[in-house]
Amino acid sequence: MTNKIRIGIVGYGNLGRGVELALEQNEDFILEAIFTRRNPSNIDTDSYVVHIDEVLDYRNEIDVMILCGGSASDLPEQCPQIAANFNTVDSFDNHGKIPEYFNTIDRIAKESDTVSLFSIGWDPGLFSLNRLMAQCILPAGKTYTFWGKGVSQGHSDAIRRIDGVRDAIQYTIPLEEAIEDIRAGNNPDLQAEERHRRVCYVVPYDSKDMERIEEEIKSMPGYFLGYDTTVHFITQEELIDDHSNMFHGGFVIHTGRTAEEHNHRIEYGLTLDHNPQFTSSVLVAFARAAHRLSLEGQRGAFSIFDIPLAYLSPKSGDELRKTIL
């Protein structure tokens, strides 16, 4: 490519910092600006930082905006506003609200002649793609998804949004007995809450709020309701000392049979040393796809199912056929 893809980052938390690092590993991108709600002079980076209120001044200077806010409240508000003026990529991860989110973003993007890639990460995202592929190959079967053990950015962010919470981290932990049952070929009927438990470490502003905070966590629909959830209240120092790692991972297992009753198992797994940085790398690859779709004249919202895999690579089709196929 002769012209670099001009990128804007909206939000500069763990995910935004990860995008900044990932762009440095991809020569066909250039970071034009980071947009933040904070005072730009307080952001510790060598990149150009702008207050979010000035974002519309950059409509002709950015090809794709990578949205790095949380799914609980940031993205539902930010994405419609940004997608009305820019091509976007985001990692919205509230599975239950994806259809509603898509309908909103698709309408806005089509009205605005923009492209919006949504729910792009590893789940939803890469895991979604592998679930689809496995189910198409072995339609007479069952699919199971396990997350963790690891830190969930979305769930941790959701806890931090609760009034009275100073900081928090949440671990998703697979239930080993469920995994063993599936790999043994028993094909049990299991809901997500029967495959995982959730452990939360929360720093409250006031110890008087702990009972209310715990109840709000455990009753939060789409995140904790229905799960075996344990809440531990700790100090900020304990959180920093004992829970600063951002590891995560998981796997998709699909078991199925072919016509002659032969049993098969497909597995796809990830082991992530730093969840936000990996998710950021996924977002950057799909920003390349968003730009290509835009150049083709495509408009609207697109999920990972709608993107040709070749669009993620800076290599030509001829190079891909020679080196990877």
GUKELUM-736053 format. One record per residue (C-alpha): x, y, z; residue in three letters. Coordinates in nm, 4 decimals, always signed. Layout:
# residues N
+----------+----------+----------+------+
!        u !        v !        w ! resn !
+----------+----------+----------+------+
!        X !        Y !        Z !  Ala !
...
+----------+----------+----------+------+
This chain:
# residues 325
+----------+----------+----------+------+
!        u !        v !        w ! resn !
+----------+----------+----------+------+
!  +0.0000 !  +0.0000 !  +0.0000 !  Met !
!  +0.1275 !  +0.3458 !  -0.0881 !  Thr !
!  -0.1109 !  +0.5432 !  +0.1325 !  Asn !
!  -0.1236 !  +0.4648 !  +0.5022 !  Lys !
!  -0.4559 !  +0.4110 !  +0.6776 !  Ile !
!  -0.5164 !  +0.7039 !  +0.9123 !  Arg !
!  -0.6380 !  +0.5902 !  +1.2549 !  Ile !
!  -0.8019 !  +0.7678 !  +1.5464 !  Gly !
!  -0.8301 !  +0.6115 !  +1.8924 !  Ile !
!  -1.1284 !  +0.7008 !  +2.1097 !  Val !
!  -1.0472 !  +0.6320 !  +2.4752 !  Gly !
!  -0.7063 !  +0.5794 !  +2.6293 !  Tyr !
!  -0.7404 !  +0.3100 !  +2.8915 !  Gly !
!  -0.5838 !  -0.0367 !  +2.8675 !  Asn !
!  -0.7476 !  -0.1038 !  +2.5316 !  Leu !
!  -0.6544 !  +0.2329 !  +2.3822 !  Gly !
!  -0.2936 !  +0.1953 !  +2.4918 !  Arg !
!  -0.2925 !  -0.1511 !  +2.3368 !  Gly !
!  -0.4158 !  -0.0134 !  +2.0041 !  Val !
!  -0.1411 !  +0.2481 !  +2.0111 !  Glu !
!  +0.1197 !  -0.0290 !  +2.0546 !  Leu !
!  -0.0385 !  -0.2546 !  +1.7903 !  Ala !
!  -0.0335 !  +0.0221 !  +1.5303 !  Leu !
!  +0.3436 !  +0.0440 !  +1.5704 !  Glu !
!  +0.3700 !  -0.3167 !  +1.4469 !  Gln !
!  +0.1707 !  -0.2494 !  +1.1287 !  Asn !
!  +0.3472 !  -0.0368 !  +0.8715 !  Glu !
!  +0.0365 !  +0.0432 !  +0.6665 !  Asp !
!  -0.1221 !  +0.2442 !  +0.9523 !  Phe !
!  -0.0555 !  +0.5872 !  +1.0962 !  Ile !
!  -0.2025 !  +0.7134 !  +1.4244 !  Leu !
!  -0.3436 !  +1.0611 !  +1.3671 !  Glu !
!  -0.4867 !  +1.1328 !  +1.7121 !  Ala !
!  -0.6089 !  +0.9934 !  +2.0429 !  Ile !
!  -0.9411 !  +1.1340 !  +2.1632 !  Phe !
!  -1.0140 !  +1.1443 !  +2.5356 !  Thr !
!  -1.2664 !  +1.2836 !  +2.7838 !  Arg !
!  -0.9781 !  +1.3690 !  +3.0152 !  Arg !
!  -0.7512 !  +1.6700 !  +2.9965 !  Asn !
!  -0.5198 !  +1.5897 !  +2.7004 !  Pro !
!  -0.2231 !  +1.7426 !  +2.8824 !  Ser !
!  -0.2600 !  +1.4762 !  +3.1531 !  Asn !
!  -0.2255 !  +1.1838 !  +2.9091 !  Ile !
!  +0.1182 !  +1.0212 !  +2.9250 !  Asp !
!  +0.2014 !  +0.9427 !  +2.5624 !  Thr !
!  +0.4113 !  +1.0759 !  +2.2770 !  Asp !
!  +0.1098 !  +1.0537 !  +2.0433 !  Ser !
!  -0.1102 !  +1.3506 !  +1.9564 !  Tyr !
!  -0.4003 !  +1.3772 !  +2.2047 !  Val !
!  -0.7227 !  +1.5751 !  +2.1561 !  Val !
!  -1.0286 !  +1.6269 !  +2.3741 !  His !
!  -1.3287 !  +1.4289 !  +2.2524 !  Ile !
!  -1.5306 !  +1.7490 !  +2.2125 !  Asp !
!  -1.3098 !  +1.8376 !  +1.9138 !  Glu !
!  -1.3587 !  +1.5067 !  +1.7329 !  Val !
!  -1.5687 !  +1.6479 !  +1.4471 !  Leu !
!  -1.2805 !  +1.8737 !  +1.3458 !  Asp !
!  -1.1025 !  +1.5590 !  +1.2220 !  Tyr !
!  -1.3682 !  +1.4198 !  +0.9875 !  Arg !
!  -1.1434 !  +1.4573 !  +0.6822 !  Asn !
!  -0.8233 !  +1.3457 !  +0.8521 !  Glu !
!  -0.9126 !  +0.9983 !  +0.9829 !  Ile !
!  -1.0039 !  +0.6876 !  +0.7829 !  Asp !
!  -1.1105 !  +0.4650 !  +1.0750 !  Val !
!  -1.1858 !  +0.5370 !  +1.4399 !  Met !
!  -1.1071 !  +0.2527 !  +1.6807 !  Ile !
!  -1.3427 !  +0.2821 !  +1.9778 !  Leu !
!  -1.1859 !  +0.1673 !  +2.3046 !  Cys !
!  -1.4580 !  +0.2393 !  +2.5610 !  Gly !
!  -1.6424 !  -0.0121 !  +2.7760 !  Gly !
!  -1.9512 !  -0.1992 !  +2.6624 !  Ser !
!  -2.1600 !  -0.1242 !  +2.9705 !  Ala !
!  -2.2119 !  +0.2451 !  +2.9004 !  Ser !
!  -1.9386 !  +0.3957 !  +2.6785 !  Asp !
!  -1.9930 !  +0.2202 !  +2.3466 !  Leu !
!  -2.3760 !  +0.2367 !  +2.3382 !  Pro !
!  -2.3430 !  +0.6144 !  +2.3684 !  Glu !
!  -2.0209 !  +0.6787 !  +2.1774 !  Gln !
!  -2.0547 !  +0.4506 !  +1.8765 !  Cys !
!  -2.3776 !  +0.6069 !  +1.7401 !  Pro !
!  -2.2191 !  +0.9523 !  +1.7703 !  Gln !
!  -1.8865 !  +0.8559 !  +1.6133 !  Ile !
!  -2.0347 !  +0.6282 !  +1.3437 !  Ala !
!  -2.2436 !  +0.9207 !  +1.2212 !  Ala !
!  -1.9201 !  +1.0872 !  +1.1068 !  Asn !
!  -1.6449 !  +0.8222 !  +1.0828 !  Phe !
!  -1.5840 !  +0.4603 !  +0.9906 !  Asn !
!  -1.5529 !  +0.2696 !  +1.3200 !  Thr !
!  -1.4387 !  -0.0551 !  +1.4777 !  Val !
!  -1.5395 !  -0.1533 !  +1.8314 !  Asp !
!  -1.5346 !  -0.4505 !  +2.0693 !  Ser !
!  -1.8888 !  -0.4342 !  +2.2125 !  Phe !
!  -1.9109 !  -0.7566 !  +2.4152 !  Asp !
!  -2.2547 !  -0.7745 !  +2.5747 !  Asn !
!  -2.3739 !  -1.0794 !  +2.3796 !  His !
!  -2.7389 !  -1.0448 !  +2.4753 !  Gly !
!  -2.7619 !  -0.6881 !  +2.3459 !  Lys !
!  -2.5771 !  -0.7395 !  +2.0171 !  Ile !
!  -2.8913 !  -0.7537 !  +1.7957 !  Pro !
!  -3.0209 !  -0.4267 !  +1.9415 !  Glu !
!  -2.6754 !  -0.2673 !  +1.9146 !  Tyr !
!  -2.6422 !  -0.3783 !  +1.5519 !  Phe !
!  -2.9806 !  -0.2357 !  +1.4542 !  Asn !
!  -2.8898 !  +0.1053 !  +1.5952 !  Thr !
!  -2.5414 !  +0.1220 !  +1.4432 !  Ile !
!  -2.6468 !  -0.0200 !  +1.1070 !  Asp !
!  -2.9177 !  +0.2432 !  +1.0654 !  Arg !
!  -2.6848 !  +0.5283 !  +1.1595 !  Ile !
!  -2.3961 !  +0.4063 !  +0.9423 !  Ala !
!  -2.6190 !  +0.3647 !  +0.6373 !  Lys !
!  -2.7702 !  +0.7088 !  +0.6865 !  Glu !
!  -2.4198 !  +0.8565 !  +0.7251 !  Ser !
!  -2.2413 !  +0.6626 !  +0.4478 !  Asp !
!  -1.9974 !  +0.5059 !  +0.6917 !  Thr !
!  -1.8778 !  +0.1551 !  +0.7755 !  Val !
!  -1.9021 !  +0.0246 !  +1.1328 !  Ser !
!  -1.7483 !  -0.3052 !  +1.2388 !  Leu !
!  -1.8934 !  -0.4035 !  +1.5760 !  Phe !
!  -1.8265 !  -0.6674 !  +1.8431 !  Ser !
!  -1.4770 !  -0.7275 !  +1.7063 !  Ile !
!  -1.2503 !  -0.8992 !  +1.9574 !  Gly !
!  -1.1915 !  -1.2581 !  +2.0556 !  Trp !
!  -1.5351 !  -1.3215 !  +2.2051 !  Asp !
!  -1.7463 !  -1.1961 !  +2.0500 !  Pro !
!  -1.5179 !  -1.2057 !  +1.7490 !  Gly !
!  -1.2684 !  -1.4831 !  +1.6776 !  Leu !
!  -1.4582 !  -1.7335 !  +1.8925 !  Phe !
!  -1.7800 !  -1.6418 !  +1.7098 !  Ser !
!  -1.6162 !  -1.7207 !  +1.3777 !  Leu !
!  -1.4964 !  -2.0579 !  +1.5027 !  Asn !
!  -1.8389 !  -2.1445 !  +1.6440 !  Arg !
!  -1.9937 !  -2.0693 !  +1.3063 !  Leu !
!  -1.7360 !  -2.2690 !  +1.1104 !  Met !
!  -1.7598 !  -2.5730 !  +1.3383 !  Ala !
!  -2.1389 !  -2.5780 !  +1.3286 !  Gln !
!  -2.1388 !  -2.5564 !  +0.9490 !  Cys !
!  -1.8902 !  -2.8440 !  +0.9177 !  Ile !
!  -2.0547 !  -3.0690 !  +1.1785 !  Leu !
!  -2.4229 !  -2.9691 !  +1.1916 !  Pro !
!  -2.5128 !  -3.2787 !  +1.3950 !  Ala !
!  -2.3339 !  -3.1670 !  +1.7091 !  Gly !
!  -2.3052 !  -2.9250 !  +1.9995 !  Lys !
!  -2.0887 !  -2.6202 !  +2.0631 !  Thr !
!  -1.9467 !  -2.5171 !  +2.3993 !  Tyr !
!  -1.7530 !  -2.2008 !  +2.4824 !  Thr !
!  -1.5321 !  -2.1589 !  +2.7865 !  Phe !
!  -1.3718 !  -1.8341 !  +2.8991 !  Trp !
!  -1.0776 !  -1.8085 !  +3.1341 !  Gly !
!  -0.9307 !  -1.8489 !  +3.3726 !  Lys !
!  -0.8709 !  -1.4822 !  +3.3284 !  Gly !
!  -0.9636 !  -1.1191 !  +3.3690 !  Val !
!  -1.2755 !  -1.0056 !  +3.1850 !  Ser !
!  -1.2434 !  -0.6423 !  +3.0781 !  Gln !
!  -1.6156 !  -0.6018 !  +3.0158 !  Gly !
!  -1.7241 !  -0.7514 !  +3.3469 !  His !
!  -1.4607 !  -0.5604 !  +3.5409 !  Ser !
!  -1.5723 !  -0.2371 !  +3.3752 !  Asp !
!  -1.9366 !  -0.3149 !  +3.4553 !  Ala !
!  -1.8504 !  -0.3494 !  +3.8253 !  Ile !
!  -1.6539 !  -0.0238 !  +3.8234 !  Arg !
!  -1.9643 !  +0.1546 !  +3.6928 !  Arg !
!  -2.1558 !  +0.0711 !  +4.0109 !  Ile !
!  -2.2012 !  +0.3657 !  +4.2453 !  Asp !
!  -1.9627 !  +0.3379 !  +4.5389 !  Gly !
!  -1.7011 !  +0.1246 !  +4.3591 !  Val !
!  -1.3554 !  +0.2753 !  +4.3439 !  Arg !
!  -1.1927 !  -0.0074 !  +4.1468 !  Asp !
!  -1.2560 !  -0.3723 !  +4.0632 !  Ala !
!  -1.1344 !  -0.6768 !  +3.8744 !  Ile !
!  -1.3313 !  -0.9863 !  +3.7751 !  Gln !
!  -1.2046 !  -1.3361 !  +3.6962 !  Tyr !
!  -1.4004 !  -1.5810 !  +3.4834 !  Thr !
!  -1.3182 !  -1.9412 !  +3.5787 !  Ile !
!  -1.4233 !  -2.2486 !  +3.3755 !  Pro !
!  -1.5638 !  -2.5477 !  +3.5625 !  Leu !
!  -1.3274 !  -2.8401 !  +3.5020 !  Glu !
!  -1.5975 !  -3.1023 !  +3.5550 !  Glu !
!  -1.7976 !  -2.9566 !  +3.2663 !  Ala !
!  -1.4946 !  -2.9620 !  +3.0360 !  Ile !
!  -1.4150 !  -3.3232 !  +3.1239 !  Glu !
!  -1.7766 !  -3.4258 !  +3.0594 !  Asp !
!  -1.7724 !  -3.2692 !  +2.7132 !  Ile !
!  -1.4355 !  -3.4113 !  +2.6108 !  Arg !
!  -1.5573 !  -3.7543 !  +2.7216 !  Ala !
!  -1.8183 !  -3.7294 !  +2.4469 !  Gly !
!  -2.1236 !  -3.7033 !  +2.6736 !  Asn !
!  -2.2578 !  -3.3880 !  +2.5020 !  Asn !
!  -2.4306 !  -3.2433 !  +2.8120 !  Pro !
!  -2.6818 !  -2.9592 !  +2.7843 !  Asp !
!  -2.5098 !  -2.6734 !  +2.9663 !  Leu !
!  -2.5854 !  -2.3035 !  +2.9881 !  Gln !
!  -2.2986 !  -2.0541 !  +3.0227 !  Ala !
!  -2.3604 !  -2.0229 !  +3.3955 !  Glu !
!  -2.3215 !  -2.4011 !  +3.4265 !  Glu !
!  -1.9792 !  -2.3873 !  +3.2639 !  Arg !
!  -1.8238 !  -2.1011 !  +3.4622 !  His !
!  -1.8080 !  -1.9238 !  +3.7919 !  Arg !
!  -1.7157 !  -1.5591 !  +3.8515 !  Arg !
!  -1.4881 !  -1.4187 !  +4.1211 !  Val !
!  -1.4842 !  -1.0429 !  +4.1841 !  Cys !
!  -1.2368 !  -0.8308 !  +4.3792 !  Tyr !
!  -1.3842 !  -0.4920 !  +4.4611 !  Val !
!  -1.2437 !  -0.1777 !  +4.6212 !  Val !
!  -1.5307 !  +0.0234 !  +4.7743 !  Pro !
!  -1.5157 !  +0.3911 !  +4.8604 !  Tyr !
!  -1.7047 !  +0.3222 !  +5.1831 !  Asp !
!  -1.7346 !  -0.0076 !  +5.3686 !  Ser !
!  -2.0971 !  +0.0795 !  +5.4487 !  Lys !
!  -2.1848 !  +0.0225 !  +5.0815 !  Asp !
!  -2.0458 !  -0.3305 !  +5.0563 !  Met !
!  -2.3714 !  -0.5173 !  +5.1024 !  Glu !
!  -2.5491 !  -0.3051 !  +4.8400 !  Arg !
!  -2.2582 !  -0.3310 !  +4.5953 !  Ile !
!  -2.2458 !  -0.7100 !  +4.6278 !  Glu !
!  -2.6187 !  -0.7343 !  +4.5630 !  Glu !
!  -2.5945 !  -0.5087 !  +4.2569 !  Glu !
!  -2.3116 !  -0.7204 !  +4.1159 !  Ile !
!  -2.4869 !  -1.0532 !  +4.1649 !  Lys !
!  -2.8167 !  -0.9263 !  +4.0206 !  Ser !
!  -2.6646 !  -0.7555 !  +3.7139 !  Met !
!  -2.8353 !  -0.9013 !  +3.4032 !  Pro !
!  -2.6146 !  -0.9937 !  +3.1119 !  Gly !
!  -2.3065 !  -1.0106 !  +3.3351 !  Tyr !
!  -2.3540 !  -1.1893 !  +3.6702 !  Phe !
!  -2.7182 !  -1.2828 !  +3.7179 !  Leu !
!  -2.7525 !  -1.6614 !  +3.7300 !  Gly !
!  -2.3813 !  -1.7306 !  +3.7801 !  Tyr !
!  -2.2046 !  -1.8672 !  +4.0864 !  Asp !
!  -2.0515 !  -1.5307 !  +4.1777 !  Thr !
!  -1.8180 !  -1.4614 !  +4.4695 !  Thr !
!  -1.7413 !  -1.1029 !  +4.5729 !  Val !
!  -1.4335 !  -1.0155 !  +4.7796 !  His !
!  -1.3820 !  -0.6634 !  +4.9139 !  Phe !
!  -1.0195 !  -0.5563 !  +4.9307 !  Ile !
!  -0.8072 !  -0.2408 !  +4.9481 !  Thr !
!  -0.6675 !  -0.0519 !  +4.6502 !  Gln !
!  -0.3187 !  -0.1591 !  +4.7522 !  Glu !
!  -0.4205 !  -0.5263 !  +4.7522 !  Glu !
!  -0.5774 !  -0.4862 !  +4.4092 !  Leu !
!  -0.2585 !  -0.3333 !  +4.2701 !  Ile !
!  -0.0285 !  -0.5858 !  +4.4359 !  Asp !
!  -0.2262 !  -0.9031 !  +4.3700 !  Asp !
!  -0.4523 !  -0.8382 !  +4.0704 !  His !
!  -0.2647 !  -0.6275 !  +3.8154 !  Ser !
!  -0.2106 !  -0.9071 !  +3.5635 !  Asn !
!  -0.4357 !  -0.8939 !  +3.2562 !  Met !
!  -0.4162 !  -1.2594 !  +3.1486 !  Phe !
!  -0.7128 !  -1.4369 !  +2.9933 !  His !
!  -0.8016 !  -1.6969 !  +2.7332 !  Gly !
!  -1.0461 !  -1.9742 !  +2.6653 !  Gly !
!  -1.1577 !  -2.2180 !  +2.3997 !  Phe !
!  -1.4452 !  -2.3281 !  +2.1798 !  Val !
!  -1.5259 !  -2.6996 !  +2.1670 !  Ile !
!  -1.7609 !  -2.8453 !  +1.9071 !  His !
!  -1.8453 !  -3.2150 !  +1.9141 !  Thr !
!  -2.0364 !  -3.3763 !  +1.6309 !  Gly !
!  -2.0851 !  -3.6839 !  +1.4213 !  Arg !
!  -2.0785 !  -3.7532 !  +1.0499 !  Thr !
!  -2.3219 !  -3.9689 !  +0.8569 !  Ala !
!  -2.1588 !  -4.2967 !  +0.9557 !  Glu !
!  -2.1814 !  -4.2109 !  +1.3270 !  Glu !
!  -1.8120 !  -4.1286 !  +1.3588 !  His !
!  -1.7587 !  -3.8787 !  +1.6409 !  Asn !
!  -1.5363 !  -3.5745 !  +1.5935 !  His !
!  -1.4202 !  -3.2857 !  +1.8094 !  Arg !
!  -1.3081 !  -2.9403 !  +1.6926 !  Ile !
!  -1.1282 !  -2.7145 !  +1.9398 !  Glu !
!  -0.9974 !  -2.3600 !  +1.9078 !  Tyr !
!  -0.8181 !  -2.2005 !  +2.1999 !  Gly !
!  -0.6366 !  -1.8866 !  +2.3100 !  Leu !
!  -0.3902 !  -1.8294 !  +2.5925 !  Thr !
!  -0.3442 !  -1.4569 !  +2.6453 !  Leu !
!  -0.0753 !  -1.2995 !  +2.8593 !  Asp !
!  -0.2399 !  -0.9558 !  +2.8259 !  His !
!  -0.6078 !  -0.9508 !  +2.7333 !  Asn !
!  -0.6382 !  -0.5806 !  +2.6326 !  Pro !
!  -0.3307 !  -0.5892 !  +2.4115 !  Gln !
!  -0.4517 !  -0.8983 !  +2.2275 !  Phe !
!  -0.7988 !  -0.7499 !  +2.1789 !  Thr !
!  -0.6331 !  -0.4305 !  +2.0558 !  Ser !
!  -0.4410 !  -0.6282 !  +1.7945 !  Ser !
!  -0.7667 !  -0.7800 !  +1.6702 !  Val !
!  -0.9241 !  -0.4340 !  +1.6436 !  Leu !
!  -0.6305 !  -0.3021 !  +1.4413 !  Val !
!  -0.6459 !  -0.5899 !  +1.1918 !  Ala !
!  -1.0167 !  -0.5300 !  +1.1400 !  Phe !
!  -0.9615 !  -0.1559 !  +1.1012 !  Ala !
!  -0.7800 !  -0.2520 !  +0.7815 !  Arg !
!  -1.0921 !  -0.4404 !  +0.6711 !  Ala !
!  -1.3176 !  -0.1465 !  +0.7598 !  Ala !
!  -1.1074 !  +0.0821 !  +0.5417 !  His !
!  -1.1214 !  -0.1587 !  +0.2482 !  Arg !
!  -1.4987 !  -0.1960 !  +0.2770 !  Leu !
!  -1.5313 !  +0.1807 !  +0.2819 !  Ser !
!  -1.3177 !  +0.2185 !  -0.0297 !  Leu !
!  -1.5451 !  -0.0338 !  -0.2040 !  Glu !
!  -1.8461 !  +0.1822 !  -0.1262 !  Gly !
!  -1.9935 !  -0.0501 !  +0.1365 !  Gln !
!  -2.2100 !  +0.1120 !  +0.4036 !  Arg !
!  -2.3660 !  +0.0020 !  +0.7321 !  Gly !
!  -2.2707 !  -0.2207 !  +1.0253 !  Ala !
!  -2.0800 !  -0.5458 !  +0.9805 !  Phe !
!  -2.0026 !  -0.8329 !  +1.2165 !  Ser !
!  -1.7022 !  -1.0627 !  +1.1943 !  Ile !
!  -1.9174 !  -1.3004 !  +0.9877 !  Phe !
!  -1.9390 !  -1.0438 !  +0.7077 !  Asp !
!  -1.5656 !  -0.9767 !  +0.6625 !  Ile !
!  -1.3494 !  -1.1657 !  +0.4073 !  Pro !
!  -1.0454 !  -1.2887 !  +0.5989 !  Leu !
!  -0.8134 !  -1.1621 !  +0.3249 !  Ala !
!  -0.9233 !  -0.8072 !  +0.4127 !  Tyr !
!  -0.7423 !  -0.8375 !  +0.7467 !  Leu !
!  -0.4024 !  -0.8719 !  +0.5825 !  Ser !
!  -0.1834 !  -0.6059 !  +0.4222 !  Pro !
!  -0.0697 !  -0.8733 !  +0.1728 !  Lys !
!  -0.2185 !  -0.9060 !  -0.1735 !  Ser !
!  -0.4337 !  -1.2016 !  -0.2716 !  Gly !
!  -0.1446 !  -1.3397 !  -0.4772 !  Asp !
!  +0.0892 !  -1.3199 !  -0.1766 !  Glu !
!  -0.1624 !  -1.4919 !  +0.0480 !  Leu !
!  -0.2127 !  -1.7768 !  -0.1970 !  Arg !
!  +0.1626 !  -1.8273 !  -0.2285 !  Lys !
!  +0.2604 !  -1.8020 !  +0.1376 !  Thr !
!  -0.0340 !  -1.9089 !  +0.3536 !  Ile !
!  -0.2888 !  -2.1101 !  +0.1551 !  Leu !
+----------+----------+----------+------+
